[in-house]
């Protein structure tokens, strides 16, 4: 996978994770993701292996920071909010 694609996926994770936490998306996040992508376009021409490894590091750290809220929101959307239902029967 190209480093720019990994950075764009990272931007999507960060924006979606922020939305799942606060239900608001800020313009600086979107603009920052675009600028970071442009930086990786230049970096992948100069140092392709460094760009690839650094892009994977960014993706892993963003999933670590926003993953729980993001995947919890996805789980609630797909199960009809049964994950947070206090009356739900617990598995034994």
Buried (B, 14 or more C-beta within 10 A) or exposed (E): EBBBEBBBBBBEBBBBBBBBBEEEEEEEBEEEBEEBBEEBEEBBEEEEEEBBEBBBEBBEEBBEBBEEBBEBBEEBEEEEEEEEEEEEEEEE
